Amino acid sequence: MDGRRAPVCMVEAIREELRKVPEPCGLLMRTPMDICRMGLVEDVRYEAGRARVTLVLTDTSCVHFGGMRRYITDVLLELPEVEAVDVVLSRTALWTPDRMTQRH
């Protein structure tokens, strides 16, 4: 595999791992859903062992952000290629219901 394709494959691997991260409000409401299906993942990037995940939340002061950041970091560090993880909030968008997917 050439170097230009490796990051694309890693982005897909990272997105697959992110499907293991539950969306906290859904758990509280007893309608469990992962953060990808909920539409919280805005962007995923990978370069030189570092994964960067940008989230879109309903509120920039979401009380669950710290917990999600820790959970995402733990899940992604299980990938052998990932050495560091940055989880940040989008500065340009807030979550709206139309971001949800119907994927089961």
RAZI-V221248 format. One record per pair of residues at least 6 apart in sequence whose C-alpha atoms are under 8 Angstrom apart, sorted by the first residue. I is the first residue (numbers start at 1). J is the second residue. Records with the same first field share a line. If there is no record, write none. Layout:
# RAZI-V221248
I->J  J
This chain:
# RAZI-V221248
7->45  46  47
10->46
11->44  45  46
14->44  51  76
15->36  44
17->75  76
18->34  35  36  72  75  76
19->34  35  36  37
20->34  75
21->34  35  68  71  72  75
22->32  33  34  35
23->32  33  34  35  38  68
24->64  68
26->32  33
27->33
35->41
37->100  101  102  103
38->99  100  101
39->56  95  99  100  101
40->55  56  57  95  99
41->53  54  55  56
42->53  54  55  56  90
43->52  53  54  55
44->51  52  53  54
45->51  52  53
46->52
49->81  82  83  84
50->82  83  84  85  86
51->76  82  83  84  85  86
52->85  86  87  88
53->85  86  87  88
54->87  88  89  90
55->87  88  89  90
56->89  90  93  94  95
57->89  94  95
58->94  95  96
59->94  95
60->89  94
69->87
72->87
73->85  86  87
76->82  85
77->83  84  85
